Amino acid sequence: MYPTHRPRRLRKNPAIRSLVRETHLDWSQLIYPVFVAETSVRQTPVDSMPGIFQFNIDGVVKECSTLYEKGIRSFLIFGLPEQKDEKATSAYDEHGIVQEALRRMRREFPEAILFTDVCLCEYTSHGHCGIVKDGIILNDESVELLARTSLSHAQAGADFIAPSDMMDGRVAAIRRILDENGFSDIGILSYAAKYSSAFYGPFREAAHSAPQFGDRKTHQMDPANRLEALKEMQSDLEEGADMIMVKPALSYLDIIREARNRFDVPIAAYNVSGEYSMVKAAAKNGWVNEKVIRDEILLSIRRAGADIIITYFARDLALES
Ligand code: PBG
């Protein structure tokens, strides 16, 4: 090979490197997650996620308009209700926090793409993702409420429903209820391969959604499993998902790549709270170069095969520009 092949010729200067660069990160591929709380406080910082806040509706509109002007077009909305109960009533309340935020955001940003996270964990008093009976999370009873929640989001103006609960059959149930009610044009981005992960730690502080007992291992996936992820993604597509997600992203780049190779739909990856907080914490200590490491991480998720990245870093990227 050498000296005929000299790969360094293609790395000689920035222009050549740019010419042969294989992967790009475009802001149109980013979704920014936002936490909306039923409170009069405009914004409350999330300690474990520097730069991230719980907003009230006025606060979230302000935040999103700043980012929208900078070119971030897609938002994923999480709700923090005032009332929690065993049936997650606030999740499917027509005047719930997400529903009200959606109506305002729809009005303020008619062109934005509004995704809503659909799960019950932020709305149940015990913090589990579904209805609990005798310590067991009931599948079908929970799916019914998830479908109701999804319909109320569609009615309030969501473009895409993003179920993150990992109950069986929820995509089919959501597709059905949307279609039956005249929302056949509202899409589903399913959290299809969602692993049971310690990387969600900071999120649970942000969303007040930590389970009061037990864990999420009976519905979220075992980090050891690859084939199971493919099966989950396959079945969500068969049930009617328009796009599928792998979550978390960084420890699961292999799964993202397999999804990209196997399925002909847009693949999303969630660069989750723990991945964000680790970078922030290390950067604060001066141990890593925050911007360079962030860009490297986001690029690696794209290179692995993700078309879309859900990331808290969208904010810094936008504000820096
Ligand atoms: C469930 C949900 C979680 C995340 C998104 N949706 C938490 C969980 O499953 O416990 C995690 C997101 C993150 O860590 O950034 N509603």
Boltz pocket constraint, residues with backbone or C-beta under 6 A from the ligand:
constraints:
  - pocket:
      binder: B
      contacts: [[A, 117], [A, 118], [A, 119], [A, 120], [A, 121], [A, 122], [A, 164], [A, 165], [A, 199], [A, 200], [A, 201], [A, 202], [A, 203], [A, 204], [A, 209], [A, 216], [A, 271], [A, 272], [A, 273], [A, 274]]
      max_distance: 6.0
